[in-house]
């Protein structure tokens, strides 16, 4: 097994074992990995929120256009 794969597996095991309520401080490597995971999840969450906002804005714009069209039809 290549050393890189072995190291990744070792870090993954350490991350799975480490808990934030542990009495011992995390190593710099584990802290970096934890923060990287948090950053990845934050980017995913932000991307999903932006997509949802865009979807809702488009939905609202369609509703407004529909209501305006109804008002114009009634006023004619």
Backbone as CSV, one residue per row, in Angstrom:
resi,resn,N_x,N_y,N_z,CA_x,CA_y,CA_z,C_x,C_y,C_z
1,UNK,0.846,-1.175,0.000,0.000,0.000,0.000,0.893,1.240,0.000
2,UNK,0.624,2.187,-0.893,1.441,3.400,-0.932,1.381,4.149,0.394
3,UNK,2.441,4.826,0.720,2.541,5.530,2.002,1.461,6.604,2.131
4,UNK,1.142,7.278,1.011,0.138,8.338,1.043,-1.223,7.786,1.464
5,UNK,-1.614,6.651,0.885,-2.896,6.025,1.235,-2.891,5.610,2.695
6,UNK,-1.765,5.076,3.143,-1.635,4.666,4.526,-1.797,5.859,5.475
7,UNK,-1.179,6.979,5.125,-1.284,8.177,5.962,-2.717,8.705,5.990
8,UNK,-3.375,8.692,4.839,-4.766,9.157,4.790,-5.635,8.287,5.683
9,UNK,-5.456,6.980,5.602,-6.245,6.081,6.442,-5.962,6.332,7.916
10,UNK,-4.692,6.560,8.243,-4.320,6.825,9.633,-4.985,8.112,10.125
11,UNK,-4.930,9.187,9.326,-5.555,10.454,9.722,-7.057,10.301,9.849
12,UNK,-7.664,9.554,8.935,-9.110,9.341,9.002,-9.476,8.626,10.293
13,UNK,-8.693,7.635,10.677,-8.958,6.927,11.929,-8.803,7.874,13.108
14,UNK,-7.758,8.699,13.089,-7.537,9.644,14.185,-8.687,10.635,14.275
15,UNK,-9.168,11.106,13.129,-10.286,12.048,13.137,-11.545,11.388,13.675
16,UNK,-11.758,10.142,13.336,-12.936,9.436,13.827,-12.845,9.178,15.326
17,UNK,-11.640,8.972,15.819,-11.445,8.703,17.241,-11.538,9.992,18.055
18,UNK,-10.981,11.088,17.510,-10.938,12.341,18.250,-12.335,12.935,18.407
19,UNK,-12.639,13.398,19.549,-13.918,14.061,19.827,-13.607,15.443,20.392
20,UNK,-14.425,16.411,20.042,-14.170,17.786,20.490,-14.274,17.946,21.997
21,UNK,-14.946,17.019,22.674,-15.045,17.127,24.125,-13.922,16.357,24.825
22,UNK,-12.939,15.951,24.054,-11.795,15.241,24.616,-11.022,16.171,25.554
23,UNK,-10.418,15.594,26.561,-9.643,16.383,27.517,-8.273,16.759,26.971
24,UNK,-7.844,16.119,25.906,-6.526,16.426,25.344,-6.674,17.308,24.106
25,UNK,-5.687,18.145,23.903,-5.692,19.042,22.754,-5.409,18.245,21.478
26,UNK,-6.065,18.618,20.366,-5.784,17.923,19.108,-4.415,18.330,18.572
27,UNK,-3.803,17.431,17.819,-2.539,17.793,17.181,-2.840,18.813,16.089
28,UNK,-1.813,19.500,15.634,-2.006,20.482,14.565,-2.577,19.821,13.320
29,UNK,-2.126,18.606,13.030,-2.607,17.891,11.847,-4.090,17.564,11.968
30,UNK,-4.503,17.076,13.125,-5.914,16.733,13.324,-6.757,18.000,13.318
31,UNK,-6.278,19.049,13.955,-7.011,20.316,13.966,-7.180,20.839,12.542
32,UNK,-6.131,20.751,11.741,-6.202,21.182,10.343,-7.256,20.368,9.592
33,UNK,-7.261,19.061,9.785,-8.237,18.207,9.114,-9.664,18.530,9.558
34,UNK,-9.851,18.734,10.848,-11.173,19.095,11.352,-11.652,20.417,10.745
35,UNK,-10.774,21.393,10.702,-11.128,22.686,10.155,-11.401,22.591,8.653
36,UNK,-10.667,21.736,7.966,-10.900,21.537,6.535,-12.282,20.932,6.305
37,UNK,-12.657,19.975,7.135,-13.997,19.379,7.022,-15.079,20.419,7.285
38,UNK,-14.863,21.251,8.278,-15.826,22.310,8.592,-15.936,23.264,7.399
39,UNK,-14.808,23.625,6.812,-14.810,24.540,5.672,-15.559,23.932,4.487
40,UNK,-15.351,22.655,4.235,-16.038,21.976,3.132,-17.544,22.001,3.364
41,UNK,-17.964,21.677,4.573,-19.393,21.669,4.889,-19.985,23.078,4.822
42,UNK,-19.209,24.077,5.237,-19.683,25.461,5.174,-19.874,25.893,3.719
43,UNK,-18.945,25.506,2.846,-19.080,25.848,1.426,-20.303,25.163,0.817
44,UNK,-20.533,23.896,1.179,-21.713,23.184,0.680,-22.990,23.879,1.151
45,UNK,-23.030,24.221,2.422,-24.206,24.871,2.992,-24.460,26.226,2.329
46,UNK,-23.415,26.980,2.108,-23.532,28.283,1.469,-24.036,28.140,0.036
47,UNK,-23.483,27.168,-0.687,-23.914,26.932,-2.065,-25.394,26.542,-2.105
48,UNK,-25.801,25.656,-1.203,-27.208,25.238,-1.149,-28.125,26.403,-0.803
49,UNK,-27.694,27.249,0.121,-28.503,28.415,0.501,-28.653,29.373,-0.677
50,UNK,-27.581,29.598,-1.428,-27.650,30.486,-2.590,-28.588,29.918,-3.652
51,UNK,-28.518,28.606,-3.879,-29.411,27.979,-4.854,-30.867,28.092,-4.421
52,UNK,-31.126,27.891,-3.144,-32.492,28.003,-2.624,-32.992,29.446,-2.736
53,UNK,-32.148,30.405,-2.421,-32.524,31.811,-2.547,-32.867,32.140,-3.999
54,UNK,-32.037,31.675,-4.924,-32.286,31.922,-6.346,-33.620,31.302,-6.771
55,UNK,-33.892,30.071,-6.322,-35.135,29.394,-6.667,-36.335,30.179,-6.142
56,UNK,-36.252,30.620,-4.900,-37.362,31.366,-4.298,-37.576,32.718,-4.974
57,UNK,-36.484,33.371,-5.350,-36.609,34.663,-6.030,-37.267,34.480,-7.397
58,UNK,-36.890,33.429,-8.105,-37.512,33.161,-9.405,-39.000,32.849,-9.232
59,UNK,-39.328,32.071,-8.233,-40.717,31.730,-7.953,-41.523,32.994,-7.631
60,UNK,-40.952,33.858,-6.819,-41.620,35.101,-6.447,-41.794,36.011,-7.666
61,UNK,-40.771,36.091,-8.515,-40.858,36.917,-9.720,-41.978,36.414,-10.636
62,UNK,-42.118,35.108,-10.752,-43.198,34.545,-11.569,-44.570,34.889,-10.989
63,UNK,-44.698,34.800,-9.668,-45.967,35.143,-9.020,-46.310,36.618,-9.227
64,UNK,-45.311,37.483,-9.095,-45.528,38.918,-9.288,-45.954,39.194,-10.732
65,UNK,-45.270,38.572,-11.687,-45.620,38.762,-13.095,-47.046,38.289,-13.359
66,UNK,-47.425,37.175,-12.770,-48.780,36.644,-12.933,-49.809,37.608,-12.354
67,UNK,-49.564,38.113,-11.164,-50.498,39.052,-10.524,-50.606,40.356,-11.309
68,UNK,-49.488,40.847,-11.830,-49.518,42.065,-12.641,-50.335,41.841,-13.906
69,UNK,-50.153,40.689,-14.513,-50.900,40.375,-15.731,-52.398,40.305,-15.431
70,UNK,-52.762,39.740,-14.295,-54.180,39.668,-13.907,-54.753,41.067,-13.691
71,UNK,-53.995,41.934,-13.037,-54.462,43.299,-12.782,-54.643,44.061,-14.104
72,UNK,-53.707,43.895,-15.022,-53.815,44.569,-16.311,-55.020,44.061,-17.081
73,UNK,-55.297,42.767,-17.006,-56.435,42.175,-17.702,-57.758,42.723,-17.120
74,UNK,-57.794,42.846,-15.792,-59.015,43.339,-15.141,-59.250,44.821,-15.433
75,UNK,-58.187,45.577,-15.602,-58.334,47.010,-15.836,-58.674,47.322,-17.288
76,UNK,-58.611,46.350,-18.159,-58.925,46.594,-19.582,-60.375,46.483,-19.841
